[in-house]
Amino acid sequence: MIWLLEIGLVLLLVGGGWTYLTRGKRGSDKDSLTMRRVDAYIETIRRERSNKELAAMSDTELRDLLHSGAHNMRVAGERKNWALLGAGGVTLFSAVIAANQDGMRGFAVAMVVGALVIYGLNEYLVRRLRAPLEQRGIDVDRIKVE
């Protein structure tokens, strides 16, 4: 039964490597979509004029601010995903060790604790990557590309 868990750990590592190797193809599509969303958000800022600081900026300044903010958020999101993948691997590895010591009960306890830690880490990192843009009054959902 434990060998199934070890196979799962290997598959997790292979899947992470595959994701890392294939991410470059989607980058250019996301960049063009990000620029279109930034341009649309600039038009919205000009039309609504709800944020005085953003409305006072020139189009070039605003485009640079929004594009760099979206880029930084995407990079932080990738780092977040790698951190969560690593935490998942550590959780699975710890659960395998616990299963060797205490059986399925130890495996279940280690997985539940790991899931709670991963959930908390995800919430913290999501708030942290959105905070710099929200401090400037930028609606993150308008420039976010998934």
URGIBEL-V416209 format. One record per helix or strand of 2 or more residues. SS is the DSSP state (A for helix, B for strand). FROM is the first residue (numbers start at 1). TO is the last residue. If there is no record, write none. Layout:
ss:SS from:FROM to:TO
ss:SS from:FROM to:TO
This chain:
ss:A from:2 to:22
ss:A from:24 to:48
ss:A from:52 to:55
ss:A from:59 to:102
ss:A from:104 to:135
ss:A from:140 to:143
